[in-house]
Amino acid sequence: MIEDKNQERTPLSHLGEFALIEHLTRNFKINHTSTLKGIGDDAAVLNFKDKKVVVSTDLLVESVHFDLSYMPLKHLGYKAVVVNLSDVYAMNATPTQITVSIAVSNRFPLEALEDLYAGIETAANIYNIDLIGGDTTSSNTGLLISITAIGEVDEEKIVYRNSAKPNDLLVVTGDLGGAYMGLQVLEREKEVYKVNPNSQPDLEPYTYIVERQLKPEARRDIIKLMAELNVTPTSMIDISDGLSSEIIHICKQSHVGCDLYEEKIPLDPVVISACEEFKIDSTTVALNGGEDYELLFTISQEDYPKIKANPNFTVIGFMKEEEAGMHLVTRAESKIPLKAQGWKNFND
């Protein structure tokens, strides 16, 4: 974490746990009638009436999921919220509340946590969600953030991973590989900085992919768009661990096979040029890079006319019978079995 030596630092010990929570959350507003009681009691109280409730949680650990040498704390707070909301949207649900728990070492002053919570607050305002609770504790290993997202949805509109059918079309939003290539740029500049702390990186040519890594967005707009188009996916998942991993999740849980067409995978020109610069195959990056937080879903062929002219969607594959297996169809029209080679925890 790069620090300004002249910046005022307030030790967290000056506040204590409860005063710290009150200080960091004092500006958060309540936006949803389903939030009967937020922060300030032993537990939050929610009332969703006739809606079904979806819950998702993620844990982010310093030096495993993020590097504070190039990840600003405000961006980290924003991203930590967004990656959780993405899971809720992947259920075709609307996120309404979050809880935020953090563990911090004594190297973090109050001002650092104010930056972190400023990012959390920005995300809460943009995505219209309520912060309703959480916890703080000390850590000997840096910063840990755990966020739980809660959402609501009508039962008949819930979309699971396990309901894709043979002959469905496989569709993805946006483009892929940007977050991974943004990470490669940031890691390269970090190494340059270690050698020469006076060097100033020129990130302008990489703005798009660096933002895809540091400040991703959850595809709330897609959920609204599909409702307007009267399209209900037969299955859906968000792309956090890589395209191939997510396709395999859908196929295994739905008991179907799939042909994914390499030539159809959407890639931004900045991603392609960065792949050439780093001498990395762009298809490999799209399949295994992860952290794009786009939505991957299947639709019946009857719904294809509703999406075919929309630039937000790309049909990239075709679901088959389970015994057909899961394959990448290359540009040379050969078939390669899909493998999950994206993000894996607990690797040596």
C-alpha positions in Angstrom: 0.0 0.0 0.0 1.6 3.3 -1.1 1.1 5.9 1.5 1.4 9.7 1.6 3.8 10.4 4.4 2.2 13.7 5.1 -1.3 12.3 5.4 -2.8 12.4 8.8 -3.2 8.9 10.3 -5.7 8.1 13.0 -5.0 4.8 14.8 -8.1 2.6 14.9 -7.5 2.0 18.6 -8.7 5.6 19.1 -12.2 4.6 18.3 -12.8 1.0 19.3 -15.0 -1.5 17.4 -18.5 0.0 17.8 -17.4 3.6 17.4 -15.5 2.5 14.3 -18.6 0.9 12.7 -20.7 3.9 13.6 -18.1 6.3 12.1 -17.7 4.3 8.8 -21.5 3.8 8.2 -22.9 7.1 9.4 -23.6 8.4 5.8 -25.4 5.2 4.5 -29.1 5.7 3.7 -31.9 3.3 3.8 -33.6 2.9 0.3 -35.8 -0.1 0.5 -39.1 -0.7 2.3 -38.0 -4.3 2.8 -35.3 -2.9 5.2 -37.3 -2.5 8.5 -34.1 -2.2 10.6 -30.6 -1.8 9.4 -27.5 -1.0 11.4 -27.8 -0.3 15.1 -29.3 -3.4 16.8 -28.3 -7.0 17.4 -29.6 -8.0 13.9 -31.1 -6.4 10.8 -34.9 -6.9 10.2 -36.1 -7.5 6.6 -39.6 -8.0 5.2 -39.9 -9.2 1.6 -43.6 -10.1 1.7 -44.4 -12.1 -1.4 -40.9 -12.1 -2.9 -38.3 -14.9 -2.7 -35.0 -14.0 -1.1 -31.6 -14.8 -2.6 -28.3 -14.6 -0.6 -24.7 -14.7 -1.8 -21.4 -14.1 -0.1 -17.8 -13.6 -1.0 -14.5 -13.3 0.9 -11.7 -11.2 -0.5 -8.2 -11.6 1.1 -5.2 -9.3 0.6 -2.4 -10.8 -1.4 -4.8 -13.6 -2.7 -7.6 -11.6 -4.3 -6.1 -8.1 -4.5 -2.8 -6.2 -4.3 -2.9 -2.8 -2.6 0.2 -1.7 -4.4 -2.0 -0.9 -7.4 -5.6 -1.3 -6.1 -6.8 1.9 -4.5 -8.9 1.2 -1.4 -11.9 3.1 -2.8 -11.8 0.9 -5.9 -11.5 -2.1 -3.7 -14.6 -1.2 -1.7 -16.5 -0.7 -4.9 -15.3 -3.9 -6.5 -16.0 -6.0 -3.3 -19.7 -4.9 -3.5 -20.0 -5.4 -7.3 -18.7 -9.0 -7.4 -21.4 -9.9 -4.9 -24.2 -8.1 -6.7 -23.2 -9.9 -9.9 -24.1 -13.2 -8.3 -27.5 -11.9 -7.4 -28.1 -10.6 -10.9 -27.1 -14.0 -12.2 -30.2 -15.4 -10.4 -32.3 -12.9 -12.3 -32.9 -11.2 -9.0 -32.6 -7.6 -7.7 -30.1 -7.0 -4.9 -31.5 -4.9 -2.1 -29.2 -5.2 1.0 -25.5 -6.0 1.9 -23.6 -6.7 5.0 -19.9 -5.8 5.2 -17.4 -7.4 7.5 -13.7 -6.6 7.6 -10.6 -7.7 9.4 -7.7 -5.2 9.4 -4.2 -5.0 10.8 -2.8 -2.1 12.7 -1.0 -0.8 9.6 -4.3 0.6 8.4 -5.3 4.0 9.9 -8.9 5.2 10.1 -8.4 7.3 6.9 -7.6 4.1 4.9 -10.9 2.5 6.0 -12.8 5.7 5.2 -11.5 5.3 1.6 -12.6 1.7 1.6 -16.1 2.6 2.8 -16.3 5.5 0.4 -16.1 2.9 -2.4 -18.7 0.7 -0.7 -21.0 3.7 -0.3 -20.5 4.7 -4.0 -21.5 1.2 -5.1 -24.5 1.2 -2.7 -25.7 4.5 -4.2 -25.2 3.5 -7.8 -26.8 0.0 -7.4 -29.5 1.2 -4.9 -28.8 -1.1 -2.0 -28.9 -0.8 1.7 -26.0 -1.5 4.1 -27.6 -3.3 7.0 -24.8 -4.7 9.1 -21.5 -6.4 9.4 -18.5 -6.8 11.7 -15.0 -5.5 12.3 -12.1 -7.3 13.9 -8.3 -7.2 13.9 -6.0 -9.2 11.6 -2.4 -10.3 11.7 -2.4 -10.9 7.9 -3.5 -7.6 6.3 -7.0 -6.8 5.1 -9.9 -9.2 4.6 -13.4 -8.2 3.3 -16.5 -10.4 3.5 -19.6 -9.1 1.9 -23.0 -10.8 1.8 -25.6 -9.6 -0.7 -29.3 -10.2 -0.3 -31.8 -9.8 -3.1 -35.4 -10.3 -4.0 -37.2 -11.9 -7.0 -40.6 -13.4 -8.0 -40.4 -17.1 -7.7 -41.4 -17.7 -11.3 -38.5 -15.4 -12.5 -35.7 -17.2 -10.7 -33.0 -18.5 -13.1 -30.8 -21.4 -11.9 -27.7 -23.0 -13.5 -29.4 -26.4 -13.8 -32.2 -25.8 -16.3 -30.4 -25.5 -19.7 -31.8 -27.8 -22.4 -30.3 -29.4 -25.5 -30.8 -27.1 -28.6 -30.7 -24.0 -26.4 -28.4 -21.2 -27.5 -25.4 -20.1 -25.3 -25.2 -16.3 -25.0 -22.8 -14.0 -23.3 -23.0 -10.3 -22.6 -20.2 -7.7 -23.3 -16.7 -8.9 -24.1 -14.2 -11.1 -22.3 -10.6 -11.2 -21.2 -10.3 -7.5 -20.3 -10.0 -7.9 -16.6 -7.2 -10.5 -16.9 -5.2 -8.5 -19.3 -5.7 -5.4 -17.1 -4.2 -7.4 -14.3 -1.2 -8.3 -16.5 -0.5 -4.6 -17.2 -0.8 -3.7 -13.5 1.5 -6.5 -12.5 4.1 -5.5 -15.1 4.1 -1.9 -14.0 4.4 -3.0 -10.4 7.7 -4.8 -11.3 8.9 -1.7 -13.1 8.1 0.4 -10.1 10.2 -2.0 -7.9 13.2 -1.4 -10.1 12.7 2.3 -10.5 10.3 4.0 -8.0 10.6 7.2 -9.9 9.1 5.7 -13.1 5.6 6.9 -14.1 3.6 4.3 -15.9 1.7 5.3 -19.0 -1.6 3.5 -18.6 -3.6 5.6 -21.1 -3.5 2.9 -23.9 -4.8 0.3 -21.4 -7.5 2.4 -19.7 -10.3 0.0 -20.7 -8.7 -3.2 -19.5 -7.3 -1.6 -16.3 -10.8 -0.4 -15.4 -12.2 -3.8 -16.1 -9.8 -5.1 -13.4 -9.9 -2.4 -10.8 -13.5 -1.2 -11.2 -15.8 -3.8 -12.8 -19.5 -3.4 -13.1 -22.3 -5.9 -12.4 -24.7 -6.2 -15.4 -27.8 -4.8 -13.8 -28.7 -3.3 -17.2 -28.9 -6.8 -18.7 -31.5 -8.0 -16.2 -33.7 -4.9 -17.0 -33.1 -5.3 -20.8 -34.1 -9.0 -20.8 -37.3 -8.1 -18.9 -38.1 -5.4 -21.5 -37.4 -7.9 -24.4 -39.5 -10.6 -22.6 -36.6 -13.0 -22.6 -36.2 -15.4 -19.7 -33.0 -17.4 -19.8 -33.2 -21.2 -19.3 -30.0 -21.0 -17.2 -27.6 -18.3 -16.1 -24.3 -17.7 -14.3 -21.9 -14.8 -14.0 -18.3 -15.0 -15.3 -16.0 -14.8 -12.3 -13.7 -17.8 -12.8 -13.5 -17.8 -16.6 -15.8 -18.7 -19.5 -14.8 -22.3 -19.7 -15.4 -22.9 -16.0 -18.8 -21.3 -16.1 -19.9 -23.2 -19.2 -18.8 -26.5 -17.4 -20.9 -25.5 -14.4 -24.0 -25.0 -16.5 -23.4 -28.2 -18.5 -22.8 -30.4 -15.4 -25.7 -29.1 -13.4 -28.1 -29.1 -16.4 -26.8 -32.5 -17.7 -26.2 -31.2 -21.2 -23.3 -30.9 -23.6 -22.1 -27.8 -25.5 -20.3 -26.6 -28.6 -18.5 -23.3 -28.0 -17.4 -21.5 -31.1 -14.0 -19.8 -30.9 -14.8 -17.4 -33.7 -17.8 -16.1 -31.8 -16.2 -15.2 -28.5 -16.4 -11.4 -28.2 -13.0 -9.7 -27.7 -12.4 -5.9 -27.4 -9.6 -4.6 -29.7 -7.7 -3.4 -26.6 -7.7 -7.0 -25.3 -6.5 -8.3 -28.6 -3.6 -5.8 -28.9 -2.6 -6.4 -25.2 -2.6 -10.2 -25.9 -0.3 -9.6 -28.8 2.0 -7.4 -26.7 2.2 -10.0 -23.9 2.4 -12.9 -26.4 -0.7 -14.6 -24.9 -3.3 -16.3 -26.9 -6.5 -14.3 -26.8 -8.8 -17.3 -26.8 -7.0 -18.7 -23.8 -7.4 -15.4 -22.0 -11.2 -15.3 -22.8 -11.7 -18.9 -21.7 -9.6 -18.8 -18.4 -9.0 -15.2 -17.4 -12.0 -14.6 -15.2 -13.2 -11.5 -13.3 -15.1 -10.1 -16.2 -18.5 -10.3 -14.3 -20.4 -10.6 -17.6 -23.5 -12.8 -17.7 -23.5 -16.2 -19.4 -26.9 -17.7 -20.1 -28.9 -20.0 -22.3 -32.1 -19.3 -24.1 -34.5 -21.3 -26.2 -34.2 -20.8 -29.9 -37.7 -19.3 -30.0 -36.2 -16.3 -28.1 -33.3 -15.7 -30.5 -35.2 -13.2 -32.7 -35.7 -11.0 -29.6 -31.9 -10.6 -29.0 -30.3 -11.1 -32.4 -30.0 -7.4 -33.3 -28.9 -6.3 -29.8 -25.2 -5.4 -29.4 -25.2 -6.4 -25.7 -25.6 -10.1 -26.6 -23.4 -12.5 -28.5 -24.5 -16.1 -29.3 -21.3 -18.1 -28.7 -22.5 -21.7 -28.6 -25.1 -24.4 -28.8 -26.3 -26.8 -26.1 -26.3 -30.5 -27.0 -27.2 -33.8 -25.4 -25.0 -34.7 -22.4 -23.3 -37.6 -24.1 -22.0 -35.2 -26.8 -19.6 -33.6 -24.3 -18.3 -30.1 -23.9 -16.1 -28.8 -26.7 -14.4 -25.7 -28.1 -14.9 -25.6 -31.9 -11.8 -23.8 -33.1 -11.5 -21.5 -36.1 -10.0 -24.4 -38.0 -13.2 -26.4 -37.1 -11.5 -28.9 -34.9 -13.1 -29.8 -31.6 -11.1 -29.5 -28.3 -12.6 -30.7 -24.9 -13.4 -27.8 -22.6 -11.4 -27.7 -19.4 -11.8 -25.5 -16.3 -8.4 -23.8 -16.1 -9.5 -20.5 -14.5 -9.2 -19.3 -11.0 -8.6 -22.0 -8.4 -8.3 -21.6 -4.7 -5.9 -23.7 -2.6 -3.3 -24.2 -5.4 0.3 -24.9 -4.3 
